[in-house]
Amino acid sequence: MYEPIRTKSVHAMAATPEIPHRSREQELDIRLAGQLTALLTVTDELHALATRTDGGAQETGPAGAALDGAALASAAERIAEQVARLSGGHYPLRAEPTDGGAPARIEALQQRAHTLAGNALAVATSRGDSAAMNLAAERMEAHTAALRDRDLATA
């Protein structure tokens, strides 16, 4: 009734490609390193805002949100160490923080850092990486406290 198919089906499996495939663990390492690198960038930006005017102690942003430059510098170094560990010893390239921008950006940067730390925590939990989980949870708490302090100051 039907004529048999004489050509290869386009749906047939192709020969084994020469493309190297990564394991789930390698994919999670790459994803976690990316999330931590993004968190590092925002942390550097917050550190730049904190040290811009007074040399590093604390700057008070809008509505009394205080930034501790020394704590942010320490956190940035620890994040960079985690990225290096995940990237086979290669430290991440660090972007030069922007000069411009008002201290009003602090709230948006704190919110972004909180979100990135949450994403990193989720990936670190999937990966089972306790060092990265602890660091991400610590950064989430720090940014939550900063946002809470800002909310209390405006209330």
Salt bridges, closest charged atoms under 4 A:
GLU3 OE2 - ARG6 NH2 3.02
GLU27 OE2 - ARG22 NE 2.73
ASP29 OD1 - ARG127 NE 2.06
ASP44 OD1 - ARG94 NH2 2.71
GLU45 OE2 - ARG105 NH2 3.20
GLU77 OE2 - ARG94 NH1 3.08
GLU107 OE2 - ARG150 NH2 3.13
ASP129 OD2 - ARG85 NH2 2.54
ASP129 OD2 - ARG127 NH1 2.51
GLU138 OE2 - ARG78 NH2 2.58
ASP151 OD1 - ARG150 NH2 2.18
